[in-house]
Amino acid sequence: MSHKHDLVAPPDIVRRDFAEMDAEETLRCSWDVEELLLMQAIEGHAHEGHGAFHGRRYPNTTIDHIARALRRDPQAIRAARQALIDDIRRYAERVIAGERIDLMDEEGVPLLTVGTLRHLHVAPEDVLRGLFLGGFRDDPDVRKVVEERTGWTIGGGRGYLVNTVVMEQMGLDGYRLAKEAHEHELDEFRRKGLIVSAEHAHAPHVHYMYIRHRVGPGASDDAAMVMAGKVWNLGVAVGVFLADAVDTLEKYVLEYGDKDREIAEYIRQNFKELQMDWEDVYRLTFLAAVPIERRDEVPDSSLRHLLRVDRKHDQCALESHLLYIQRRPYAPMVLAHEGIPNRKFYAYVEERLATAHEHGF
């Protein structure tokens, strides 16, 4: 077997990992969307050696490899993920046009097919404010501003279209691109053809991959959502959640790009009632950043983990967060892959908010 194929997960292990998750997990969404998220979870398992991979890493595995291993139509999978993003973009467009709408598409299906959103009544203007904050807070340049202002290390990166043939010729792999700092190599990557432009998006050896700019403890999607709800309100928290969902889905679609940022930019330019600015983005970016010494208190749930139902309580992490924001009772549960108790996390949130002023936020 060639070295190249050693770095891509074998189809039989992909199928086993999917079957194991499918048997064990129920997500708070339609089966079609659950399948899309389980497929993406396999990519993470392959990169980190989790699940059925039992410690063996396959860092060059992409969702495209997984779709093919599961005998799914890659084009149909891309289109389904694209449609979920387009629904959220369309929601923003309708609100800006003056419609007062719930968190559903024109056919009455909740955004992302998440049933929880069907029963949630929030001001759509607040949801757009959350989409604005959430779409910009992950930007590596925004994080850099916050790092310079606070002295904190956050780290960060961005998704790029990567020619994997060139990547291998350069002695790199998906794990190294995602884990090591490459901020000062991006121009070289473009010059050598490792990073390619959008017209090459669907070439056989081109995949949308994460390239880390700077190393750091990163930020927490859970913290971003919950902090937004505590600082602003429930609707803003929902918007941040939707932006993070777009960030997850954009990694395998028909039209590649930084879609959560594109939606945020559209809102910034067209939503006259935004009533937010870059200071608000910096504030949420800081509050979502993970202090390196407190990693064991701060979960960073994937979209799958946010929607995974704890069958003991019939509650998912998204619902726990939304209940906490509203000061309503919630059941105890553990969060994210790390298994952090939700009550421990919420205690961290309260403390972090109480001391944020010490850093100018």
C-alpha positions, 0 to 999 in steps of 0.5 A: 500500500502506498504512503498516500493511501495510508493517510486516507481512512480505509472504507471498511473502517469508515463504514464501521464507524458510521454504523457504531455512531448510528446505532448509539446516537440520536440527534435533535434534527431530521434523519437526513441532516443527522446522516450529514453530521455523522459523516462529518464526525467520521472525518474528525474520528479519522483525523484524531484516531477516535471511534472505530479507528482505535488510535490510528490516524488518517489525517488526509481523510476528507468528507468526500472520501467518507461519502464515497466509502459509504456509497453516497452520491458526493454531489447530492451530499454537497447539495444537501449541505449547501441547502441548509446554508442557503436556508439560513442566508435566505432567513437573513434576507427575508428579515432584512426585507422586513418580514417577521418570521420564526426560525423556519423556512418558507415551507415551515421546516425549522432551520437545520431541521432542528425541532427545538427551533420550531418552538422558539420565539425570538426577535428575528433582528436579534438572530441577525445580530447573532449571525453578524457576531458569530460570522466574524468572531472566528476570523483569524484577523479578528482574533489577532486584534483581540490577542494584541489588545489583551495579551492572550493567545487564542490561535486560529486559522481558516478553510482553504481549497488545497491540492492534496497532490502538491501537499504530499509533494511538499511533505505535508498532510492534513494533520500538520496543516491543521495543527502547526502554525502556517501564517507566514507560509500562506503566500508560499502555499499559494505560489506552489499551488497547494492553496488554489482558487475557487475555479479548481474547487471540484478537481479530483485532488482538491479538498477544502481543508483547515490550515492553522495560522497561529497555534493556541487554545482556540475558542469554544462554540459553546461559550460563544453561544452562551456568552452571547445569550448572557450579554445580549439575549436569547435571539442573539445566542440563536444567531451565533449557533446558526453561524457556527452551524454554517461554519460546520456545513461549509466544509463540503458544499457546492460553492466553497467559501467562508460562508458564515463570514459572507452572511455576516458581511451581508448583514453588516452592509444591509441590515440598518437596525444592526446596532452593533459594531466591531467592538461587539465582535471583539467582545464576543471573540474574547469571551469565547476564547479558552483560557489555556489553564481552564481547558477542563472547564470549557467544552467546544461542542461540534454541531453533532455534539450540540444536537446529540440527545441525552436519552436519560433526560431527553435533552441535548446540549443546545437545549441545555444552553438555551434553558440556562440563558433563559434562567430556566431549569435544565437537566445535568448532562456532560458536554462535548467530547471532553464530557464536561458537566454543564453546571461546571461550564455555566459556573465558568461562564458566570465567573468569566463574565464577572471578570471580563472588565479587567481586560477591557470587555 
